[in-house]
Amino acid sequence: MTYLDLVRLPEDGNRHEIIDGEWYMTPPPTTDHQLVVAKIIYLLSAHVRPRKLGGVMVGPGVYFGRHDCVEPDVVYLLARRKALRKRAYIRGGPDLVVEVLSPTTESVDRGRKLPLYRDRGVSEYWIVNTANRTGEVYEFGPLRKRSVFQEGQTFKSAAVKDLQVDVDEIFSVLE
């Protein structure tokens, strides 16, 4: 499947993505998923906007090539890289990608998307798990690193300058 095939699909409320030419369809997300996505957008935007560091977007398509087009939950793009932002999608690897896990997306988010993001120029990838209230942070710079954070902990983003993230704050919307 190609990007042109993807955009020809009828609008049905589901998320459609292709990785290495293979089509993936997932149903609309749950309310817990969307609450956590909204909280992450808020936390990132509150840090990024006043400092004019770049742009935070919810669910834009990311075009890596005609056979690799995905729709992450949250994307951050440094201000100096705003030329990657096209009308229909981000063209190339964003600086930060966040995926909030759902039972229907976990195997793809951990399996197919992890190497795609790592190999296509994404600097940092967060996998946020609402079920066990943890976050995994993958740094894909020169020193590849994976860290796991749980409630009661904070982490510092490598992709977003001076950003400290309180894991409790991410999941506070689920209380």
TIKEVEX-654204 format. One line per 2 residues: their letters; for each residue x, y, z of C-alpha. Coordinates in nm, 3 decimals, padded with zeros to 5 digits. Layout:
BEGIN
A	X,Y,Z | ...;
END
This chain:
BEGIN
MT	00.000,00.000,00.000 | 00.119,00.355,-00.067;
YL	00.040,00.702,00.062 | -00.190,00.759,-00.237;
DL	-00.386,00.445,-00.146 | -00.409,00.568,00.211;
VR	-00.556,00.908,00.124 | -00.812,00.743,-00.105;
LP	-00.962,00.543,00.183 | -01.310,00.667,00.280;
ED	-01.332,00.865,00.604 | -01.465,00.618,00.862;
GN	-01.350,00.749,01.202 | -01.073,00.491,01.229;
RH	-00.700,00.555,01.218 | -00.528,00.426,00.904;
EI	-00.151,00.395,00.875 | 00.098,00.213,00.656;
ID	00.436,00.080,00.765 | 00.661,-00.081,00.506;
GE	00.360,-00.091,00.273 | 00.144,-00.283,00.521;
WY	-00.191,-00.127,00.615 | -00.292,-00.091,00.982;
MT	-00.637,00.021,01.093 | -00.728,00.094,01.453;
PP	-01.064,00.195,01.598 | -01.121,00.534,01.760;
PT	-00.939,00.574,02.094 | -01.094,00.542,02.440;
TD	-01.175,00.836,02.666 | -00.878,00.754,02.897;
HQ	-00.650,00.756,02.595 | -00.779,01.093,02.478;
LV	-00.762,01.247,02.827 | -00.394,01.149,02.852;
VA	-00.322,01.277,02.499 | -00.485,01.610,02.589;
KI	-00.280,01.633,02.910 | 00.046,01.566,02.724;
IY	-00.044,01.831,02.465 | -00.117,02.075,02.747;
LL	00.210,02.001,02.934 | 00.422,02.025,02.622;
SA	00.248,02.338,02.491 | 00.272,02.515,02.827;
HV	00.649,02.464,02.815 | 00.716,02.510,02.442;
RP	00.495,02.806,02.345 | 00.623,03.075,02.583;
RK	00.983,02.979,02.498 | 00.907,02.969,02.122;
LG	01.082,02.633,02.096 | 00.862,02.490,01.823;
GV	00.523,02.336,01.761 | 00.321,02.069,01.942;
MV	00.056,01.894,01.737 | -00.203,01.627,01.804;
GP	-00.233,01.347,01.552 | -00.078,01.490,01.238;
GV	00.019,01.241,00.975 | 00.391,01.179,00.943;
YF	00.515,01.096,00.594 | 00.844,00.905,00.595;
GR	00.805,00.781,00.238 | 00.536,00.650,00.009;
HD	00.519,00.316,00.200 | 00.557,00.460,00.553;
CV	00.288,00.700,00.672 | 00.175,00.701,01.034;
EP	-00.039,00.912,01.264 | 00.117,00.945,01.610;
DV	-00.088,01.077,01.901 | 00.141,01.376,01.965;
VY	00.426,01.531,01.767 | 00.676,01.802,01.858;
LL	00.881,01.980,01.596 | 01.162,02.225,01.677;
AR	01.105,02.578,01.547 | 01.413,02.557,01.325;
RK	01.266,02.245,01.157 | 00.923,02.392,01.079;
AL	00.986,02.346,00.706 | 00.900,01.977,00.762;
RK	00.543,02.084,00.837 | 00.339,02.059,00.520;
RA	-00.033,02.121,00.478 | -00.130,01.752,00.494;
YI	00.146,01.602,00.710 | 00.491,01.628,00.865;
RG	00.748,01.520,00.607 | 01.027,01.338,00.787;
GP	01.113,01.257,01.145 | 00.973,01.489,01.412;
DL	01.189,01.570,01.714 | 00.947,01.400,01.955;
VV	00.674,01.145,01.892 | 00.433,01.028,02.163;
EV	00.212,00.722,02.136 | -00.043,00.652,02.410;
LS	-00.102,00.279,02.414 | -00.437,00.118,02.352;
PT	-00.492,-00.259,02.357 | -00.538,-00.248,01.979;
TE	-00.220,-00.046,01.911 | 00.036,-00.177,02.159;
SV	00.195,-00.441,01.935 | 00.236,-00.192,01.648;
DR	00.352,00.096,01.872 | 00.619,-00.124,02.031;
GR	00.690,-00.349,01.733 | 00.665,-00.179,01.396;
KL	00.674,00.188,01.494 | 00.970,00.174,01.732;
PL	01.226,00.083,01.463 | 01.052,00.309,01.210;
YR	01.089,00.610,01.439 | 01.443,00.513,01.540;
DR	01.560,00.470,01.181 | 01.377,00.766,01.025;
GV	01.511,01.061,01.220 | 01.288,01.087,01.528;
SE	01.503,01.210,01.820 | 01.284,01.090,02.106;
YW	00.987,00.852,02.134 | 00.756,00.824,02.435;
IV	00.530,00.523,02.483 | 00.270,00.609,02.747;
NT	00.079,00.322,02.907 | -00.249,00.423,03.073;
AN	-00.310,00.068,03.204 | -00.005,00.054,03.430;
RT	00.061,00.431,03.439 | 00.414,00.417,03.309;
GE	00.609,00.586,03.036 | 00.897,00.457,02.829;
VY	01.133,00.713,02.681 | 01.354,00.615,02.389;
EF	01.635,00.852,02.292 | 01.762,00.786,01.941;
GP	02.060,01.023,01.942 | 02.423,00.916,01.937;
LR	02.374,00.739,02.270 | 02.062,00.530,02.220;
KR	01.886,00.496,02.550 | 01.562,00.351,02.691;
SV	01.426,00.459,03.029 | 01.107,00.354,03.207;
FQ	00.925,00.591,03.442 | 00.634,00.526,03.673;
EG	00.414,00.725,03.907 | 00.613,00.927,04.159;
QT	00.898,00.985,03.914 | 01.001,01.261,03.675;
FK	01.209,01.254,03.360 | 01.394,01.510,03.151;
SA	01.328,01.521,02.781 | 01.629,01.517,02.551;
AV	01.425,01.654,02.258 | 01.245,01.942,02.433;
KD	01.488,02.190,02.588 | 01.465,02.213,02.970;
LQ	01.146,02.004,02.991 | 01.098,01.802,03.311;
VD	00.796,01.573,03.305 | 00.616,01.462,03.621;
VD	00.464,01.121,03.548 | 00.193,01.179,03.812;
EI	00.086,01.492,03.623 | 00.035,01.298,03.299;
FS	-00.200,01.051,03.467 | -00.374,01.303,03.698;
VL	-00.658,01.328,03.443 | -00.751,00.965,03.510;
E	-00.840,01.025,03.876;
END
